[in-house]
Amino acid sequence: MPFEVIGPISEIEIIAAGHGVRDRHRLRAMYGGRRWRKLKGIAAVRVGDGRLFRAELHWYEAQGMARVRMKIKRFLD
């Protein structure tokens, strides 16, 4: 489902880091970077049909790299 993040992401927490990130080998092969972390946070999102929701998001990031593979884990409202 395509979506767009509206505004800042709050309540950011680290889920896994270093060897705890299962996809770290694939992430390094596709995007490069080191010290990958998996994070979660809450943000307002606009889904494909234009409706707005608050949602819990999960994504990966490495130092000096943008957020990659962001997905909606669950809707909060």
Protein Blocks (a to p, Z undefined) as FASTA:
>chain_A
ZZddehjdehiacfbgcjllmklmmmmmmngpehiaddddddddddfkopacdddddddd
dehiacehiacfbdfZZ
